Each structure stands twice: as structure tokens, then as C-alpha cells.
Amino acid sequence: MSYSSSRLHRLWRPLLLAIALAAGLFSTSVPAGATTQASAFAAVTFDVDANTAYGDTVLVSGSVAQLGSWNPAAAVPLTTASATYPRWTATVQLPLGATAQYKYLIRSANGAVTWESIPNRTVNVPTVGTATTSDRWNTVNGATVGTVFHVNAATTYGQNVYVVGDIAELGGWNPAKAVALGTDTGSYPTWTGSIPLPPNTAVQYKYLKKNPDGTLVWEGGPNRGMVTPSGGLLAINDTWK
């Protein structure tokens, strides 16, 4: 006995309808105009110049959950490397279009936490693309102190004098990034150079001489140190050691 095609169609139709409904119920496709969770965030890179002691870690914390909601235990750690120190960086996914307040903190090897003492910083998360901050530990962005270095240093023909230190403006102890000083027949052996430095910042530095063949002569003794003022100008007068 055989079934007609119309009878077979009537028998299979409910089954096919059930399969179609199930496929629609469990579909993983996203309706047009819907926003996926991944696309609801933008990458924000926090970049800060911070001098630290051995074993210290720099972290960022802020007003949104992704930055720990001001809880130091949930703050986001930043990283650095010998080639980039004292720059510390971390990339965090933050909600699109959000305005977040944040600050940096330093956690010592024994767990002690030191927060920046300046007002909260603010980052506006873009709705398209990414964002990167450019900060300096405990310094309001854009604030500088005009600093003039004077050092009495006798040199041989072809030698030049530089100043280098532990902050980015002074090369981060990298002689290749040291700040060149200058002299002339009227001021020699005093060498002079000007550079803006961040306010309220402890700085260590030293002078060095570069020979014509590229070799270096560092001055002796321990590192020099100073703390820049909150504003204005700073004149430093040293003698080569």
C-alpha cells in the first residue's frame, strides 16, 4: 500500500515546522542593530612615567568596575621593561563613551600602597577606536618647571658635556637620551642647558662627557638629587666631580 504525495506532505509538515522553530530558538546569530558584548568596550591604554624602587609595582584604579572601583586590591597592574622604564603601561577594556576618573598608585614589595596626591584624573572613552593617556606620576598634565643646568666642567678638545637622570626628560639613565649642554669662549668651562621638568618631583641625575669616538666619561661620586618646586623656574649650579 502506498501513500500519495499530498498525504506524505501532511505528515511531514508538522515535523519540519517544529525543526524550523527549534533552529530559530537556539540560533546564535545577532539581530541587525544589536550590540555584542565585545563591541561594547574600547581599549584604553594607561601610560605613566613613574620612578620606582626595586620591587615596586605601579597600578591604576578608578571609578569604574574595570579599574577596580577605587579598591586597591582590584587595581590594574601596569608593566615596564628595561628599554622603556620609567614608562609603565596597561591596556584596559572600558565601556564605550564612558567618562572614568582614575589615579595611579604604587605598591611596594611589602604591600604598602601609596596613592597620587593630586586630584582625580579623567579619561573619556571613545565610541570609536582606542585611546591612550600620557601621564606622569603625581603631576597634573601640562605642568612644568623651567630648569637650567649649569656645571663647571673642564674638557678636552672634542668632548661634550651632558646631563642624564632617572626621569624621562633626562633620558631615564640612558646616555643616548642624555640632554646636551653647551658652552662658548665667554662662558667656558661652564656648560649650560635648559629643559622643562615636572613639578614636585624627586629627581636623581649625573653629568657625563662624550668623547669624539663615542666613549663615555661619567662623573664620580653618588647620584645627585633634587626635588623640583611646584612651579616657576629652577637654576642648578654644579661642579664636575
C-alpha positions in Angstrom: 0.0 0.0 0.0 1.4 3.4 -0.9 0.9 6.9 0.3 0.1 9.8 -2.0 2.5 12.7 -2.2 -0.1 15.0 -0.6 -0.6 12.7 2.3 3.2 12.4 2.9 3.4 16.2 2.8 0.7 16.5 5.5 2.6 14.0 7.7 6.0 15.7 7.4 4.8 19.3 7.6 4.4 19.5 11.4 7.8 17.8 11.9 9.5 20.3 9.6 7.8 23.2 11.3 9.0 22.0 14.7 12.6 21.8 13.4 12.5 25.3 12.0 11.1 26.7 15.2 13.8 25.0 17.3 16.5 26.3 14.9 15.3 29.8 15.3 15.0 29.5 19.1 18.7 28.4 19.5 20.3 30.5 16.8 23.4 32.3 17.8 23.1 35.0 15.2 22.8 38.6 16.3 19.8 40.6 15.1 20.6 43.6 12.9 21.4 46.7 15.1 22.2 44.6 18.2 25.5 45.3 20.1 27.6 42.3 21.1 29.3 42.4 24.5 32.8 42.6 22.9 31.9 45.7 20.8 30.5 47.5 23.9 34.1 48.3 25.1 37.0 50.3 23.8 40.7 49.7 24.5 42.2 52.4 26.7 46.0 52.3 27.3 47.2 53.9 30.5 50.7 55.2 30.1 52.5 56.9 33.0 56.1 58.0 33.8 56.8 56.8 37.3 60.1 56.3 39.1 60.0 53.3 41.4 62.2 51.4 43.8 63.2 47.8 43.2 60.2 45.5 43.8 57.6 48.3 43.4 54.6 47.9 41.1 52.6 50.7 39.5 48.8 50.2 39.2 45.8 52.2 38.1 42.5 52.4 39.9 39.3 54.3 39.1 35.6 54.9 39.3 34.5 52.0 37.0 34.5 48.3 37.7 37.1 47.6 35.1 39.5 49.8 37.1 38.6 48.3 40.4 36.1 50.9 41.7 38.8 52.6 43.8 39.7 49.3 45.5 43.5 49.0 45.6 43.2 45.2 45.8 41.3 45.2 42.4 43.5 47.9 40.7 45.0 47.1 37.3 48.8 46.5 37.4 51.0 48.2 34.8 54.2 46.8 33.4 57.5 48.2 32.2 60.8 47.0 30.7 64.5 47.9 30.8 64.1 49.6 27.4 61.1 51.7 28.4 61.5 52.4 32.1 60.3 54.6 33.7 57.2 54.4 31.4 54.6 51.9 32.8 51.6 50.8 30.6 48.5 48.7 30.7 45.6 48.4 28.3 42.1 48.0 29.8 38.7 47.5 28.1 36.4 50.2 29.3 32.7 50.9 28.4 32.2 52.8 25.2 31.5 56.5 25.7 32.1 56.3 29.5 33.8 59.1 31.5 36.0 57.5 34.1 38.0 59.0 36.9 41.3 57.4 37.8 44.6 57.6 39.7 47.8 55.7 39.9 49.2 54.0 42.9 52.5 52.3 43.8 52.5 49.1 45.7 55.8 48.3 47.4 57.3 44.8 47.7 55.9 44.6 51.3 52.4 45.5 50.2 52.4 49.2 51.3 50.3 51.4 48.9 51.0 55.0 48.0 48.4 56.9 46.0 49.0 60.0 43.9 48.1 63.1 45.9 46.8 65.2 43.0 43.1 65.5 42.1 41.5 62.6 40.2 42.4 62.2 36.6 39.7 61.8 33.9 39.6 59.7 30.7 36.8 59.9 28.1 36.4 56.5 26.5 35.8 56.9 22.7 32.8 55.4 21.0 35.0 54.5 18.0 38.7 53.4 18.1 41.1 53.4 21.1 42.6 55.9 23.5 45.9 56.3 25.2 46.8 58.5 28.2 50.1 60.2 28.7 50.7 60.9 32.4 53.4 61.5 34.9 53.2 60.2 38.5 51.6 62.7 40.8 51.8 65.5 38.3 49.0 67.4 36.7 49.3 67.1 32.9 51.0 70.0 31.2 52.6 71.5 34.4 56.4 72.0 34.1 59.2 73.8 35.8 61.7 75.6 33.6 65.1 74.2 34.7 68.5 75.4 33.8 71.6 73.2 34.5 75.0 74.9 34.9 78.0 72.7 35.5 81.7 73.7 35.8 83.4 71.0 33.8 86.8 71.2 32.1 87.0 69.2 28.9 89.5 68.2 26.2 89.1 69.0 22.5 86.1 67.3 21.1 84.5 66.4 24.4 80.9 67.5 25.1 79.0 67.5 28.4 75.6 66.1 29.1 73.2 65.6 32.0 71.2 62.4 32.4 68.9 61.2 35.2 66.2 58.9 36.3 63.2 60.6 34.7 62.2 60.5 31.0 63.1 64.2 30.4 66.6 63.4 31.5 66.9 60.2 29.5 65.9 57.6 32.1 69.7 57.0 32.7 70.2 56.2 29.0 73.3 58.1 27.8 71.9 58.0 24.3 69.0 60.2 25.5 71.0 62.5 27.8 70.5 66.2 27.5 73.3 68.1 25.8 74.8 71.1 27.5 76.6 73.9 25.6 79.4 76.4 26.2 81.3 79.1 24.4 84.6 81.0 24.7 82.9 83.5 27.0 81.4 81.0 29.5 83.8 78.0 29.3 84.3 75.9 31.5 80.7 76.4 32.5 78.3 74.2 30.4 74.6 75.1 30.3 71.3 73.6 29.2 67.6 74.3 29.7 64.8 71.7 29.9 61.3 71.7 31.4 60.9 69.2 34.3 57.8 68.1 36.1 56.9 69.9 39.3 57.0 68.4 42.8 59.2 65.6 41.6 62.2 63.9 43.2 65.0 63.7 40.6 68.4 61.9 40.6 70.9 62.9 37.9 74.6 63.0 36.9 76.8 64.6 34.3 78.8 62.8 31.7 81.2 63.6 29.0 81.1 62.1 25.5 84.4 61.7 23.7 84.7 62.1 19.9 84.9 58.3 19.5 81.6 57.8 21.4 83.1 56.6 24.6 81.7 58.0 27.9 83.2 59.5 31.0 80.9 59.6 34.0 81.5 62.0 36.9 82.4 60.2 40.1 80.5 60.1 43.4 76.9 59.2 44.2 74.0 60.4 42.2 73.0 64.0 42.6 69.5 64.6 43.8 66.9 67.4 44.0 63.2 68.0 44.3 61.6 70.3 41.7 59.4 73.1 43.0 55.7 73.4 42.4 56.2 75.9 39.6 58.3 78.8 38.3 62.0 78.4 37.4 64.8 76.4 38.8 68.5 77.1 38.3 71.1 74.4 39.2 74.7 75.2 39.7 77.1 72.3 40.0 80.8 71.4 39.7 82.0 68.3 37.9 83.1 65.6 40.4 
